């Protein structure tokens, strides 16, 4: 059983992560990997304020994040890796950090994104990144909260690809 879990959620830390996933995985650490957030002092401060006090939170770029994730694996620390989008996971994979399973939470609808499910909307580039992960045998599951039934995301992704010609 793995001790490092991967989640795509463009809100990063919020109530579902704090109350649901942190308890479900018995987390000791959360690693947020996002180049923009890692360089934004205000966002970092806000995230630090809402994070559970008993969980160590690292907010980092892809390069440093890859080292922290490898360390968490080696130390067998229960860790959640949070990213806003699949491109970050592809970047991590290029640094030899690979997930066997990725839980997809929410990716809000906004300009340039196409609705895939009620909770996930994707740009063409995000769909391609998910496809790249899927082609690398990463299991992609849609699961907003731990008590939801995990759904295979590949089927949803394939429908978008067929519909939009991605």
C-alpha positions in Angstrom: 0.0 0.0 0.0 1.3 3.4 -0.9 1.8 6.2 1.6 1.8 9.1 -0.9 -1.5 10.0 -2.4 -2.1 12.3 -5.4 -5.1 14.6 -5.9 -6.0 17.2 -8.5 -8.2 19.9 -7.1 -7.9 23.5 -8.3 -9.0 24.8 -4.9 -6.1 23.0 -3.2 -6.8 23.1 0.5 -10.4 23.5 1.4 -13.0 21.9 3.6 -13.2 18.5 1.8 -9.4 18.1 2.0 -9.2 19.2 5.6 -12.2 17.2 7.0 -12.4 14.3 4.6 -9.2 13.4 2.9 -6.8 14.2 5.7 -8.7 11.9 8.0 -9.2 9.2 5.4 -5.5 9.0 4.6 -4.4 9.8 8.2 -2.1 12.4 6.8 1.1 13.7 8.4 2.0 15.9 5.5 0.5 17.8 2.5 2.7 18.8 -0.4 1.1 21.4 -2.6 3.0 21.5 -5.9 2.3 24.7 -7.9 4.9 27.0 -9.4 2.6 30.0 -9.2 1.4 29.5 -5.6 4.9 28.7 -4.4 5.9 32.2 -5.5 2.9 34.0 -4.0 3.4 35.0 -0.4 -0.2 35.9 0.1 -1.6 32.6 -1.2 1.0 30.7 0.8 0.0 32.5 4.0 -3.7 31.9 3.4 -3.1 28.2 2.8 -1.0 28.0 5.9 -3.8 29.5 8.0 -6.5 27.1 6.8 -4.3 24.0 7.0 -4.9 21.6 9.9 -2.4 22.3 12.7 -1.4 18.7 13.1 -0.4 18.3 9.4 2.9 19.7 8.0 2.2 21.7 4.8 4.8 22.3 2.1 4.0 24.7 -0.7 6.5 24.3 -3.4 7.5 24.4 -7.0 7.8 21.3 -9.2 11.5 20.8 -8.8 11.5 21.1 -5.0 8.2 19.2 -4.8 9.7 16.2 -6.6 12.4 15.9 -3.9 9.9 16.3 -1.1 7.7 13.6 -2.6 10.6 11.2 -3.0 11.6 11.8 0.6 8.0 11.2 1.8 8.0 7.9 -0.1 11.3 6.9 1.3 10.2 7.8 4.9 6.8 6.2 4.4 5.0 9.3 5.6 1.3 9.5 4.9 1.4 12.4 2.4 -1.1 14.0 0.1 0.3 15.7 -3.0 -2.1 18.4 -4.1 -1.9 20.0 -7.6 -4.3 22.3 -9.5 -4.0 20.5 -12.8 -2.7 17.4 -14.5 0.2 19.2 -16.2 2.0 19.4 -12.9 1.7 15.6 -12.5 3.2 15.2 -16.0 6.1 17.6 -15.0 6.6 15.5 -11.8 6.7 12.3 -13.9 9.4 13.8 -16.0 11.4 14.1 -12.7 10.8 10.5 -11.9 7.9 11.0 -9.5 5.1 8.8 -10.7 1.7 8.2 -9.2 0.0 4.8 -9.7 -3.4 6.5 -8.9 -4.6 10.1 -9.1 -7.9 11.2 -7.4 -9.6 14.0 -9.3 -11.7 16.3 -7.2 -12.8 19.6 -8.6 -11.6 21.6 -11.6 -14.0 24.5 -11.8 -15.7 25.6 -15.0 -14.1 28.8 -16.4 -13.3 30.4 -19.7 -11.5 27.9 -22.0 -12.6 24.8 -20.2 -15.2 22.3 -21.4 -17.5 20.6 -18.9 -16.6 16.9 -18.4 -18.6 16.1 -15.3 -20.5 18.2 -12.7 -17.3 18.9 -10.8 -14.6 18.7 -13.6 -14.0 21.0 -16.6 -10.9 20.8 -18.7 -9.0 22.8 -21.3 -7.6 21.0 -24.3 -4.1 21.0 -22.7 -5.5 19.6 -19.4 -7.3 16.8 -21.3 -4.1 16.0 -23.2 -2.1 15.9 -19.9 -4.7 13.5 -18.4 -4.5 11.4 -21.5 -0.7 11.3 -21.2 -1.0 10.1 -17.5 -3.6 7.5 -18.6 -1.3 6.2 -21.3 1.5 5.8 -18.7 -0.9 3.5 -16.8 -1.8 6.0 -14.1 -5.2 5.1 -12.7 -7.4 8.2 -12.9 -10.4 8.2 -10.6 -13.1 10.9 -10.0 -13.9 11.2 -6.3 -14.9 14.4 -4.7 -15.0 13.2 -1.1 -13.8 9.8 0.4 -17.4 8.6 0.9 -18.2 9.0 -2.8 -17.9 6.0 -5.0 -14.7 6.3 -7.0 -15.5 6.5 -10.7 -13.1 5.7 -13.6 -12.2 9.1 -15.0 -10.9 7.6 -18.3 -14.4 7.1 -19.6 -15.3 10.7 -19.0 -12.0 11.8 -20.6 -12.6 9.6 -23.7 -16.0 11.1 -24.1 -14.5 14.6 -24.1 -11.8 13.6 -26.5 -14.3 12.1 -28.9 -16.7 15.1 -28.6 -14.0 17.8 -28.9 -11.5 16.0 -31.1 -8.7 16.6 -28.6 
